[in-house]
């Protein structure tokens, strides 16, 4: 391996280590801000329930979260099963 290639490999390894280290030490505070109106969120939520994307229980919990002013916390699954 040539010296230039060796330095390139070392530089790439340091970059990967640096990027992964940033995520590991990122302990900042998450701030939530609404970018839509409560009414629009409720309309979107009802639409999702009507299309079968949410169960009645998920809909009720999300609606409560929206009306209380906080972020909506739903459990997501990749398989589509709840």
Buried (B, 14 or more C-beta within 10 A) or exposed (E): EEEEEEEEEEEEEEEEEEEEEEEEEEEEEEEEEEEEEEEEBBEEBEEBBEEEEBEEEBBEBBBEBBEEEEEBEEEEEEEEEE
